[in-house]
Amino acid sequence: MIAFIDDHRGELGVEPICKHLPIAPSTYYDHLAKRADPDLRSDRARRDVVNAVSKLAHLAELKVTHPCDEQAGSRGVFI
């Protein structure tokens, strides 16, 4: 919904769009503020971002191989 409002707010306005969607204008503006300034996010939300980045970094270290690849290492992830 946020992306839809972002895409159409210039031509329609936020409030008229929100009248037809299950989102309050204040919720939309709160989301924009948190997107612009991550320090406004809750501790939980900031922790979730850190955990997601950590998991992505770990996955980037793994070697992705095919099961038929004879050179697959012990850290390989089979697809």
QUIWO-V520054 format. One record per run of one state. SS is the DSSP state (a for helix, b for strand, c for the rest). FROM is the first residue (numbers start at 1). LEN is the number of residues. Records with the same first field share a line. If there is no record, write none. Layout:
SS->FROM-LEN  FROM-LEN
This chain:
c->1-1  13-1  21-4  37-1  41-2  62-1  66-10  79-1
a->2-11  14-7  25-12  38-3  43-19
b->63-3  76-3
